[in-house]
Amino acid sequence: MAFLQGQPFRDFLASPFYDQFLRWKVFEMQPVSDKYFTEFRVLGKGGFGEVCAVQVKNTGKMYACKKLDKKRLKKKNGEKMALLEKEILERISSPFIVSLAYAFESKSHLCLVMSLMNGGDLKFHIYSVGTRGLAMSRVVFYSAQMTCGLLHLHSLGIVYRDLKPENVLLDDVGNCRLSDLGLAMQIQDGRPVTQKAGTNGYMAPEILMEKVSYSYPVDWFAMGCSIYEMVAGRTPFKDYKEKISKEDLKQRTLKEEVTFQHDNFTEEAKDICRLFLAKKPEQRLGSREKSDDPRKHPFFKTINFPRLEAGLVEPPYVPDPSVVYAKDIDDIEDFSEVRGIEFDDKDKKFFQRFATGAVPIAWQEEIIETGLFEELNDPNRLAGCGEGNSSKSAVCLLL
């Protein structure tokens, strides 16, 4: 390393390769606005705004754009949560978690541009495609990818806090990724976390108990709930369409042991659910000791994890490209207009901190994947650059 910092690096600085590197960095760091994209249909709606499909005009790459209404964010004090999600997404580089490509602002929204997942969420597949529940081959495959995603987050000191089938999305070839990291948080120097956060039916006992601290094991409890739901078409402590109060659900989660009445449960599935759903975090699979690795459980005996992480395992199910795996957007209520909210200098500084433009790794992958890198590095390109023949010729002005 010391050798490379000497003469080889000085030679690089004096070479045309360094000039080319600087040109690409300028291109990468250009300001990003809504004019950078073509917007298509709405994919869904969240607490602060809608998610729609967008296409980058220069490259043709498709993404999902999560639009956070600035006024709604301020009214609901959601700014800190939005910035934390954005900063966590920037740090993540995993094939099992949605990746952030751009963060920008429009006049009315803060926007996160992320991986487009066309295959729908697992909740939709469990309840709205065929009979309730999923085939065991799919349950094992998705659980393996979800486990890899959780392990990546935990390795970065991040606890997810909202794992559930609704937040696990399929891409167009059938691989799944964790999404919606709005409740994720960084564990700071081992300091205890006591804030109640999560979704009813998936929250671990230690989150539900007052003044009890918690950490990474809460994600493994939610993992047990999710595996159970994929198999049985219901959550462990609440039957399908059962009407139950939050307090009753809490008491069931705290006191009742999980039962397996569905015929599809294998012995390995029962065992991994019992271990993930242990009431005490120190007895929970993934948390019993430092080397406790859920991937070693017999439930995953058919999964070759190195091949899975390399993207070499063929998914057991491929979504039909002609099907929209989501409920009709017309069935989702529109947002009412937020009135009486004004922005001050503090808000404007926050918007600027959020809107940082392209995320380097995701941007570089896009440029290579779409052929733009090869096109713009072509030594014969300059001769035809001003002729406007290329669909991407506008980029020539930058390079």
Secondary structure per residue as TSV (DSSP state, phi and psi in degrees):
chain	resnum	aa	ss	phi	psi
A	1	M	-	360.0	-42.0
A	2	A	T	-62.1	-38.1
A	3	F	T	-62.0	-44.1
A	4	L	T	-65.0	-27.2
A	5	Q	T	-74.8	-12.4
A	6	G	T	-91.0	-121.0
A	7	Q	H	-60.7	-40.9
A	8	P	H	-57.7	-38.4
A	9	F	H	-70.8	-38.6
A	10	R	H	-64.1	-37.6
A	11	D	H	-64.2	-40.0
A	12	F	H	-62.2	-42.4
A	13	L	H	-62.8	-27.6
A	14	A	T	-92.6	-0.7
A	15	S	S	-96.0	162.3
A	16	P	H	-66.2	-19.4
A	17	F	H	-64.6	-34.9
A	18	Y	H	-68.6	-40.0
A	19	D	H	-61.4	-42.3
A	20	Q	H	-64.9	-39.2
A	21	F	H	-59.5	-44.2
A	22	L	H	-65.0	-39.5
A	23	R	H	-60.8	-43.3
A	24	W	H	-66.0	-36.9
A	25	K	H	-66.8	-37.0
A	26	V	H	-63.7	-42.6
A	27	F	H	-61.2	-44.4
A	28	E	H	-63.7	-35.3
A	29	M	T	-94.0	9.4
A	30	Q	S	-62.6	150.3
A	31	P	-	-60.5	142.2
A	32	V	-	-116.9	132.1
A	33	S	-	-137.7	-176.8
A	34	D	G	-66.1	-18.0
A	35	K	G	-71.3	-14.0
A	36	Y	G	-73.8	-16.4
A	37	F	E	-126.0	155.7
A	38	T	E	-104.5	128.7
A	39	E	E	-96.7	136.0
A	40	F	E	-115.0	-149.1
A	41	R	E	-71.2	157.2
A	42	V	E	-72.6	133.3
A	43	L	E	-97.9	-26.6
A	44	G	E	176.2	-179.5
A	45	K	E	-138.0	143.4
A	46	G	-	-120.8	-163.0
A	47	G	S	-70.7	-26.2
A	48	F	S	-118.4	3.1
A	49	G	S	160.5	-169.0
A	50	E	E	-103.3	164.0
A	51	V	E	-115.2	128.6
A	52	C	E	-132.3	160.6
A	53	A	E	-81.7	137.1
A	54	V	E	-134.3	158.5
A	55	Q	E	-128.3	132.7
A	56	V	E	-72.0	125.3
A	57	K	T	-64.0	-39.5
A	58	N	T	-70.6	-35.7
A	59	T	T	-112.3	-20.6
A	60	G	-	84.5	-0.4
A	61	K	-	-68.4	135.7
A	62	M	E	-95.4	141.1
A	63	Y	E	-140.4	172.3
A	64	A	E	-104.8	134.3
A	65	C	E	-113.0	116.1
A	66	K	E	-91.0	112.3
A	67	K	E	-101.5	117.3
A	68	L	E	-102.4	115.9
A	69	D	E	-65.0	120.4
A	70	K	H	-59.1	-44.8
A	71	K	H	-66.6	-40.8
A	72	R	H	-65.7	-39.7
A	73	L	H	-58.5	-47.5
A	74	K	H	-66.8	-41.7
A	75	K	H	-61.9	-38.3
A	76	K	T	-97.1	9.7
A	77	N	T	55.3	43.4
A	78	G	-	-98.2	5.8
A	79	E	H	-61.9	-45.7
A	80	K	H	-62.9	-41.9
A	81	M	H	-65.0	-40.8
A	82	A	H	-64.8	-43.0
A	83	L	H	-67.4	-38.5
A	84	L	H	-64.1	-43.0
A	85	E	H	-60.2	-43.4
A	86	K	H	-64.2	-43.8
A	87	E	H	-68.9	-35.2
A	88	I	H	-67.4	-45.2
A	89	L	H	-59.8	-35.7
A	90	E	H	-62.7	-31.5
A	91	R	H	-83.0	-17.9
A	92	I	-	-87.8	135.2
A	93	S	-	-140.3	88.9
A	94	S	-	-145.3	138.7
A	95	P	T	-70.4	-4.5
A	96	F	T	-109.3	9.6
A	97	I	B	-137.5	138.7
A	98	V	-	-57.7	142.2
A	99	S	-	-105.5	147.6
A	100	L	E	-92.7	130.2
A	101	A	E	-106.5	-37.3
A	102	Y	E	-145.7	149.6
A	103	A	E	-134.0	121.5
A	104	F	E	-147.4	173.0
A	105	E	E	-125.2	145.0
A	106	S	-	-109.1	-174.4
A	107	K	S	-60.5	-35.9
A	108	S	S	-114.8	-11.4
A	109	H	E	-135.5	153.8
A	110	L	E	-100.2	134.9
A	111	C	E	-124.7	131.6
A	112	L	E	-111.2	118.8
A	113	V	E	-101.6	116.7
A	114	M	E	-130.6	176.7
A	115	S	-	-51.2	135.1
A	116	L	-	-88.3	122.6
A	117	M	-	-114.7	100.1
A	118	N	T	-82.2	-10.8
A	119	G	T	-87.1	1.8
A	120	G	-	84.7	172.2
A	121	D	B	-94.0	162.3
A	122	L	H	-66.1	-30.2
A	123	K	H	-60.3	-43.5
A	124	F	H	-61.6	-42.1
A	125	H	H	-67.8	-35.5
A	126	I	H	-66.6	-42.6
A	127	Y	H	-107.1	-19.4
A	128	S	H	-121.7	1.5
A	129	V	S	-123.8	107.4
A	130	G	S	71.2	-153.2
A	131	T	S	-74.3	155.1
A	132	R	S	-59.7	140.0
A	133	G	S	93.0	171.6
A	134	L	-	-123.4	156.0
A	135	A	-	-62.0	146.6
A	136	M	H	-59.8	-34.1
A	137	S	H	-61.0	-38.0
A	138	R	H	-71.8	-40.7
A	139	V	H	-59.2	-46.3
A	140	V	H	-63.5	-45.1
A	141	F	H	-63.2	-49.9
A	142	Y	H	-65.1	-39.9
A	143	S	H	-62.3	-38.1
A	144	A	H	-63.5	-44.5
A	145	Q	H	-68.4	-38.7
A	146	M	H	-63.6	-40.4
A	147	T	H	-61.6	-43.2
A	148	C	H	-62.4	-39.5
A	149	G	H	-63.6	-44.1
A	150	L	H	-63.4	-43.4
A	151	L	H	-61.9	-36.4
A	152	H	H	-65.0	-46.2
A	153	L	H	-59.5	-46.6
A	154	H	H	-64.3	-33.7
A	155	S	H	-65.7	-23.0
A	156	L	T	-94.3	4.6
A	157	G	T	78.0	26.2
A	158	I	E	-113.4	130.6
A	159	V	E	-103.5	131.1
A	160	Y	-	-75.5	-52.5
A	161	R	-	72.1	0.8
A	162	D	-	-145.0	39.1
A	163	L	-	-73.4	127.5
A	164	K	S	-167.1	157.3
A	165	P	G	-54.8	-32.6
A	166	E	G	-63.3	-25.5
A	167	N	G	-98.6	9.7
A	168	V	E	-111.3	117.9
A	169	L	E	-110.6	145.1
A	170	L	E	-98.0	141.6
A	171	D	-	-89.9	-175.9
A	172	D	T	-73.2	-10.2
A	173	V	T	-107.2	-4.2
A	174	G	S	106.6	4.5
A	175	N	-	-83.6	152.5
A	176	C	E	-115.0	155.4
A	177	R	E	-138.8	147.4
A	178	L	E	-73.1	142.9
A	179	S	-	-137.4	178.3
A	180	D	-	54.0	78.5
A	181	L	-	-95.5	28.7
A	182	G	T	-62.8	-26.5
A	183	L	T	-101.2	-2.4
A	184	A	-	-65.8	149.8
A	185	M	E	-146.9	152.8
A	186	Q	E	-83.4	129.1
A	187	I	-	-77.8	119.6
A	188	Q	-	-94.7	107.8
A	189	D	T	49.1	38.8
A	190	G	T	71.5	9.3
A	191	R	-	-68.6	139.8
A	192	P	-	-67.8	147.7
A	193	V	B	-110.4	131.4
A	194	T	-	-125.5	-9.5
A	195	Q	-	-64.8	130.2
A	196	K	-	-72.8	124.9
A	197	A	-	-155.2	144.1
A	198	G	S	137.7	-165.9
A	199	T	-	-118.1	134.4
A	200	N	T	-56.1	134.5
A	201	G	T	98.8	-15.7
A	202	Y	T	-123.8	-7.7
A	203	M	-	-77.3	135.6
A	204	A	-	-70.7	157.3
A	205	P	H	-53.9	-38.7
A	206	E	H	-67.7	-24.3
A	207	I	H	-74.3	-37.7
A	208	L	H	-74.2	-25.1
A	209	M	S	-80.6	138.6
A	210	E	T	-71.4	137.9
A	211	K	T	59.3	28.3
A	212	V	-	-110.2	129.0
A	213	S	-	-80.4	158.5
A	214	Y	B	-147.5	170.5
A	215	S	-	-153.4	-145.7
A	216	Y	T	-53.7	-33.1
A	217	P	H	-56.4	-21.9
A	218	V	H	-62.1	-30.6
A	219	D	H	-70.2	-33.8
A	220	W	H	-71.5	-32.4
A	221	F	H	-63.3	-45.8
A	222	A	H	-63.4	-30.7
A	223	M	H	-64.0	-42.3
A	224	G	H	-62.4	-41.5
A	225	C	H	-61.2	-40.4
A	226	S	H	-70.5	-41.5
A	227	I	H	-62.5	-45.5
A	228	Y	H	-57.1	-45.2
A	229	E	H	-66.8	-37.9
A	230	M	H	-63.8	-36.8
A	231	V	H	-76.5	-49.2
A	232	A	H	-95.4	-13.9
A	233	G	S	69.9	28.1
A	234	R	S	-162.6	161.5
A	235	T	B	-85.6	162.3
A	236	P	T	-62.8	-31.2
A	237	F	T	-116.7	13.9
A	238	K	B	-153.1	125.7
A	239	D	-	-73.5	162.7
A	240	Y	T	-58.3	123.7
A	241	K	T	61.9	16.3
A	242	E	-	-72.7	133.7
A	243	K	-	-87.7	119.8
A	244	I	-	-150.3	142.6
A	245	S	-	-75.3	159.2
A	246	K	H	-60.3	-37.8
A	247	E	H	-66.2	-42.6
A	248	D	H	-63.7	-41.0
A	249	L	H	-64.1	-39.6
A	250	K	H	-60.7	-47.2
A	251	Q	H	-65.0	-38.8
A	252	R	H	-62.0	-43.9
A	253	T	H	-63.1	-39.1
A	254	L	H	-74.3	-33.8
A	255	K	H	-116.3	-32.8
A	256	E	-	-86.3	141.4
A	257	E	-	-84.8	147.4
A	258	V	-	-70.4	142.1
A	259	T	-	-120.5	157.3
A	260	F	-	-125.2	93.8
A	261	Q	-	-100.0	-10.7
A	262	H	-	-82.4	137.3
A	263	D	T	-66.3	-22.1
A	264	N	T	-76.8	-11.2
A	265	F	-	-69.6	122.3
A	266	T	-	-83.7	168.9
A	267	E	H	-63.4	-37.7
A	268	E	H	-66.3	-38.3
A	269	A	H	-66.4	-41.7
A	270	K	H	-60.6	-44.6
A	271	D	H	-66.1	-43.8
A	272	I	H	-69.1	-33.8
A	273	C	H	-65.8	-44.6
A	274	R	H	-58.2	-43.0
A	275	L	H	-70.4	-39.9
A	276	F	H	-69.9	-31.6
A	277	L	T	-95.2	16.9
A	278	A	-	-58.3	136.6
A	279	K	S	-65.6	-38.2
A	280	K	S	-92.7	127.6
A	281	P	G	-59.5	-32.5
A	282	E	G	-72.8	-11.8
A	283	Q	G	-102.4	3.2
A	284	R	S	-88.1	138.3
A	285	L	T	-55.8	132.6
A	286	G	T	96.4	-10.1
A	287	S	T	-134.0	1.3
A	288	R	S	-74.0	-27.4
A	289	E	S	-160.2	171.1
A	290	K	T	-62.8	-33.7
A	291	S	T	-93.5	13.3
A	292	D	-	-74.9	101.8
A	293	D	-	-110.0	112.5
A	294	P	G	-57.7	-23.6
A	295	R	G	-65.7	-18.1
A	296	K	G	-86.1	-4.4
A	297	H	S	-69.5	144.4
A	298	P	G	-57.0	-21.5
A	299	F	G	-55.1	-31.3
A	300	F	G	-100.7	21.3
A	301	K	T	-62.3	-23.2
A	302	T	T	-88.7	-2.4
A	303	I	-	-100.4	125.1
A	304	N	-	-93.4	99.6
A	305	F	H	-65.2	-40.2
A	306	P	H	-58.0	-40.3
A	307	R	H	-69.8	-37.1
A	308	L	H	-61.7	-44.7
A	309	E	H	-69.3	-23.0
A	310	A	T	-88.2	0.1
A	311	G	T	74.5	25.7
A	312	L	-	-104.0	1.8
A	313	V	S	-97.0	125.8
A	314	E	-	-74.8	125.8
A	315	P	-	-60.8	145.7
A	316	P	S	-75.5	-10.1
A	317	Y	-	-144.3	132.2
A	318	V	-	-116.5	120.6
A	319	P	-	-59.7	146.2
A	320	D	-	-76.0	119.9
A	321	P	T	-63.5	-17.2
A	322	S	T	-89.7	-3.0
A	323	V	S	-105.6	139.0
A	324	V	-	-94.7	110.5
A	325	Y	-	-88.3	67.4
A	326	A	S	-164.0	155.8
A	327	K	-	-71.9	158.4
A	328	D	-	-59.3	126.9
A	329	I	G	-60.3	-27.3
A	330	D	G	-64.8	-20.8
A	331	D	G	-80.6	-10.1
A	332	I	S	-95.7	130.8
A	333	E	-	-65.3	141.5
A	334	D	-	-72.8	155.9
A	335	F	-	-77.3	138.7
A	336	S	-	-79.0	153.6
A	337	E	-	-69.1	135.6
A	338	V	-	-87.7	123.1
A	339	R	-	-113.1	158.6
A	340	G	S	77.1	16.5
A	341	I	-	-110.0	123.8
A	342	E	-	-117.2	148.9
A	343	F	-	-101.1	139.7
A	344	D	-	-112.9	-174.5
A	345	D	H	-61.6	-34.6
A	346	K	H	-62.7	-41.4
A	347	D	H	-64.0	-43.1
A	348	K	H	-64.0	-36.9
A	349	K	H	-65.9	-38.7
A	350	F	H	-63.4	-43.4
A	351	F	H	-60.6	-41.2
A	352	Q	H	-66.3	-37.0
A	353	R	H	-66.7	-33.5
A	354	F	H	-74.7	-43.8
A	355	A	-	-85.5	79.8
A	356	T	-	-98.3	1.5
A	357	G	E	85.3	-141.6
A	358	A	E	-75.7	143.2
A	359	V	-	-89.6	121.4
A	360	P	H	-51.5	-53.0
A	361	I	H	-64.0	-46.7
A	362	A	H	-63.6	-39.6
A	363	W	H	-64.8	-45.5
A	364	Q	H	-63.1	-39.6
A	365	E	H	-62.8	-40.2
A	366	E	H	-62.7	-44.8
A	367	I	H	-62.9	-39.7
A	368	I	H	-73.4	-48.1
A	369	E	H	-60.0	-36.6
A	370	T	T	-89.1	0.1
A	371	G	T	86.3	-0.2
A	372	L	H	-68.8	-36.2
A	373	F	H	-61.1	-47.4
A	374	E	H	-65.0	-41.2
A	375	E	H	-62.6	-44.6
A	376	L	H	-80.4	-15.8
A	377	N	T	-91.8	-1.1
A	378	D	-	-66.0	121.1
A	379	P	T	-62.5	-20.7
A	380	N	T	-88.7	-1.7
A	381	R	H	-64.5	-40.2
A	382	L	H	-60.5	-31.5
A	383	A	H	-61.9	-35.6
A	384	G	H	-105.1	8.4
A	385	C	G	-66.1	-37.1
A	386	G	G	-83.7	-3.1
A	387	E	G	-81.9	-15.0
A	388	G	T	73.2	19.3
A	389	N	-	-75.4	-32.9
A	390	S	S	-80.1	146.1
A	391	S	T	-67.5	-18.0
A	392	K	T	-111.9	19.8
A	393	S	G	-63.0	-20.6
A	394	A	G	-61.8	-27.2
A	395	V	G	-69.1	-24.6
A	396	C	G	-56.2	-31.2
A	397	L	G	-62.5	-28.6
A	398	L	T	-83.9	-31.7
A	399	L	-	-111.4	360.0
